[in-house]
Amino acid sequence: MDLTCEQLRPADDGYDAARTGWNLAVEHRPSLVVYPESVEDVVAAVEYARAEKLPVGVLNTGHGLVRPFADGVLIRLERLADVTVDPGGRTAIVGAGATWQHVLDACAPHGLAALSAFSSDVGAVGYTLGGGIGWLMRKYGACSDSVLSATVVLADGEVVTARIGDELFEAVCGGGGNFGVVTSVHMGLYDVDSVFAGGTYYPASRAPEVIAAYREWCASVPPEVTSALALVRFPASPKLPEPLRGADVVAFRACHTDGVAGVWELETMRTLGGELIDTFEVLPYSRIGEVAMGSRQPQARASYGALLVDLPDPLDVPALLDTDAPYLMVELRHVEGGNRPARPAGLGLWDAAYAVFSIAPTPSEEAAAEVGEYYRRLHGELGVCRSKSNTVNYLGTENIGDGAVRGCYTAEHFDRLTHAKSRFDPENVFCTNHNIAPGGTTRRSSV
Ligand SMILES: Cc1cc2nc3c(=O)[nH]c(=O)nc-3n(C[C@H](O)[C@H](O)[C@H](O)COP(=O)(O)OP(=O)(O)OC[C@H]3O[C@@H](n4cnc5c(N)ncnc54)[C@H](O)[C@@H]3O)c2cc1C
């Protein structure tokens, strides 16, 4: 197949924008960037890379950029952003370039929702390939559990549909981008129209009481609630509500799928005293991304993620905020109880009660060094509460060392993924990801 879609090489205008995404700290330097507009264009790009013996990288939003990629073909996915909803069947076909906001906007007119992320700017397919822990996790499980089939362009250019029960299906639902370019995912939708969601922000000085209350409250909270506690240092931005500008805060954030019960079931955590602001309201689920108050600007950032079997007691909050970083977010997301994932995915959730996710900008080398040191301290502070496992989507720039990917899976699951990698991508063409190396020379027969 001929490669006819838009292409950019290092000498071309626009190359720098084409090779970057949301996180500017990780720099791709591909020899070619392509913008496919169809599955055939993706096939042509993969075949071109194969003929030239080049590796293939995939980039959608850049929220998952943790490893640099050089000298290969970078496939940008944003022009494959179609979302087709089947309201009767309560499913959607989600194109590889769609963000969660695209998906939620397409589902909302039908009173339906997908199992989206805490941030709606994240790529829906990239998130799903890594399992996907989001605002409806405790009610409906991980997003990869809602997948019905996936269309995949394999390393040899063949287009296949991976269905439940196939080896490839299990591999892509949790194994990340290791097995091919997933051009679309067919996923189940849920009857979630409006939710009771928002955040209650307390001064960081109140953190010990807020954390103690949260631990107790989480012990009996129903599956309709997915919540988090975030330590945030806000920048002094005029775009923020006045009490949050330049403030160190501890925020209780939650989403309750029942707009009525939510009001009284979240009351305890919203009325601990000394609240700076409270943003809770009944809102359409399509607006859930507003709760995170995240930044959309491409910027250099460091990130860190871990799973916890419990919250450290006590959690040394002054130590956690003892840094010169101008913005910082350390969020503890409650993932215990509720409806557990039905299928194994890259979630590592077998003993976790909380997932920690943290982001900090690193605008200079000094800032990067400071933030790196900060994450080493955070890692230590979480100490014995850290689970031995992790979830693949939370492997950030600061915790992708040796064995990190392996640690997201049980030994048996990892063996199956290694087998699938050997079968579908024996030459490791798709290597710009949380990489699973091929484990043998198994030949591909049928999917
Ligand atoms: C601010 C922020 C919030 C987040 N919130 C959550 C959250 O709530 N829950 C959660 O589980 N995770 C969360 N994540 C992690 C996020 O889900 C992963 O980083 C995910 O990989 C991002 O996908 P993307 O397409 O947006 O990113 P990209 O950086 O564009 O892609 C990341 C990688 O995913 C793979 N990939 C993406 N799309 C495809 C495809 N179509 N085919 C093959 N491979 C593909 C590639 O290996 C690519 O390198 C968050 C990350 C950030 C930075």
The ligand as an SDF file (V2000), in Angstrom:
LIG
                    3D

 53 58  0  0  0  0  0  0  0  0999 V2000
   -2.7920   14.0120   33.4750 C   0  0  0  0  0  0  0  0  0  0  0  0
   -2.9280   12.5270   33.3170 C   0  0  0  0  0  0  0  0  0  0  0  0
   -4.0620   11.9100   33.8030 C   0  0  0  0  0  0  0  0  0  0  0  0
   -4.2070   10.5250   33.6770 C   0  0  0  0  0  0  0  0  0  0  0  0
   -5.3110    9.9320   34.1990 N   0  0  0  0  0  0  0  0  0  0  0  0
   -5.4110    8.5920   34.1700 C   0  0  0  0  0  0  0  0  0  0  0  0
   -6.5090    7.9410   34.7930 C   0  0  0  0  0  0  0  0  0  0  0  0
   -7.4020    8.5710   35.3350 O   0  0  0  0  0  0  0  0  0  0  0  0
   -6.5450    6.5880   34.7700 N   0  0  0  0  0  0  0  0  0  0  0  0
   -5.5930    5.8340   34.1150 C   0  0  0  0  0  0  0  0  0  0  0  0
   -5.7120    4.6040   34.0920 O   0  0  0  0  0  0  0  0  0  0  0  0
   -4.5550    6.4340   33.5000 N   0  0  0  0  0  0  0  0  0  0  0  0
   -4.4330    7.7770   33.5290 C   0  0  0  0  0  0  0  0  0  0  0  0
   -3.3610    8.3770   32.9380 N   0  0  0  0  0  0  0  0  0  0  0  0
   -2.3960    7.5490   32.2080 C   0  0  0  0  0  0  0  0  0  0  0  0
   -2.8330    7.4200   30.7360 C   0  0  0  0  0  0  0  0  0  0  0  0
   -4.0120    6.6540   30.6480 O   0  0  0  0  0  0  0  0  0  0  0  0
   -1.7400    6.7040   29.9290 C   0  0  0  0  0  0  0  0  0  0  0  0
   -0.5740    7.4700   29.9940 O   0  0  0  0  0  0  0  0  0  0  0  0
   -2.1480    6.4730   28.4870 C   0  0  0  0  0  0  0  0  0  0  0  0
   -1.1500    5.6890   27.8560 O   0  0  0  0  0  0  0  0  0  0  0  0
   -2.3150    7.7680   27.7350 C   0  0  0  0  0  0  0  0  0  0  0  0
   -2.7050    7.5030   26.4140 O   0  0  0  0  0  0  0  0  0  0  0  0
   -2.6370    8.6740   25.3300 P   0  0  0  0  0  0  0  0  0  0  0  0
   -3.0070    8.0910   24.0320 O   0  0  0  0  0  0  0  0  0  0  0  0
   -3.3970    9.8320   25.8510 O   0  0  0  0  0  0  0  0  0  0  0  0
   -1.1060    9.0790   25.3880 O   0  0  0  0  0  0  0  0  0  0  0  0
    0.0660    8.9620   24.3150 P   0  0  0  0  0  0  0  0  0  0  0  0
    1.2640    9.5080   25.0150 O   0  0  0  0  0  0  0  0  0  0  0  0
   -0.3120    9.5770   23.0410 O   0  0  0  0  0  0  0  0  0  0  0  0
    0.2480    7.4060   24.1300 O   0  0  0  0  0  0  0  0  0  0  0  0
    0.9220    6.6730   25.1190 C   0  0  0  0  0  0  0  0  0  0  0  0
    1.3030    5.3180   24.6050 C   0  0  0  0  0  0  0  0  0  0  0  0
    0.1380    4.5280   24.4910 O   0  0  0  0  0  0  0  0  0  0  0  0
    0.2580    3.6540   23.3890 C   0  0  0  0  0  0  0  0  0  0  0  0
   -0.8570    3.9100   22.4900 N   0  0  0  0  0  0  0  0  0  0  0  0
   -1.7230    4.9420   22.5510 C   0  0  0  0  0  0  0  0  0  0  0  0
   -2.6770    4.7780   21.6300 N   0  0  0  0  0  0  0  0  0  0  0  0
   -2.3930    3.6450   20.9700 C   0  0  0  0  0  0  0  0  0  0  0  0
   -3.0140    2.9400   19.9070 C   0  0  0  0  0  0  0  0  0  0  0  0
   -4.1330    3.3870   19.3510 N   0  0  0  0  0  0  0  0  0  0  0  0
   -2.4510    1.7910   19.4620 N   0  0  0  0  0  0  0  0  0  0  0  0
   -1.3230    1.3150   20.0340 C   0  0  0  0  0  0  0  0  0  0  0  0
   -0.6950    1.9410   21.0480 N   0  0  0  0  0  0  0  0  0  0  0  0
   -1.2300    3.0860   21.5140 C   0  0  0  0  0  0  0  0  0  0  0  0
    1.6040    3.8980   22.7650 C   0  0  0  0  0  0  0  0  0  0  0  0
    2.5190    2.9700   23.3020 O   0  0  0  0  0  0  0  0  0  0  0  0
    1.9470    5.2780   23.2380 C   0  0  0  0  0  0  0  0  0  0  0  0
    3.3340    5.4680   23.3330 O   0  0  0  0  0  0  0  0  0  0  0  0
   -3.1930    9.7540   33.0390 C   0  0  0  0  0  0  0  0  0  0  0  0
   -2.0460   10.3880   32.5540 C   0  0  0  0  0  0  0  0  0  0  0  0
   -1.9040   11.7590   32.7020 C   0  0  0  0  0  0  0  0  0  0  0  0
   -0.6460   12.3950   32.2160 C   0  0  0  0  0  0  0  0  0  0  0  0
  1  2  1  0
  2  3  1  0
  2 52  2  0
  3  4  2  0
  4  5  1  0
  4 50  1  0
  5  6  2  0
  6  7  1  0
  6 13  1  0
  7  8  2  0
  7  9  1  0
  9 10  1  0
 10 11  2  0
 10 12  1  0
 12 13  2  0
 13 14  1  0
 14 15  1  0
 14 50  1  0
 15 16  1  0
 16 17  1  0
 16 18  1  0
 18 19  1  0
 18 20  1  0
 20 21  1  0
 20 22  1  0
 22 23  1  0
 23 24  1  0
 24 25  2  0
 24 26  1  0
 24 27  1  0
 27 28  1  0
 28 29  2  0
 28 30  1  0
 28 31  1  0
 31 32  1  0
 32 33  1  0
 33 34  1  0
 33 48  1  0
 34 35  1  0
 35 36  1  0
 35 46  1  0
 36 37  1  0
 36 45  1  0
 37 38  2  0
 38 39  1  0
 39 40  1  0
 39 45  2  0
 40 41  1  0
 40 42  2  0
 42 43  1  0
 43 44  2  0
 44 45  1  0
 46 47  1  0
 46 48  1  0
 48 49  1  0
 50 51  2  0
 51 52  1  0
 52 53  1  0
M  END
$$$$
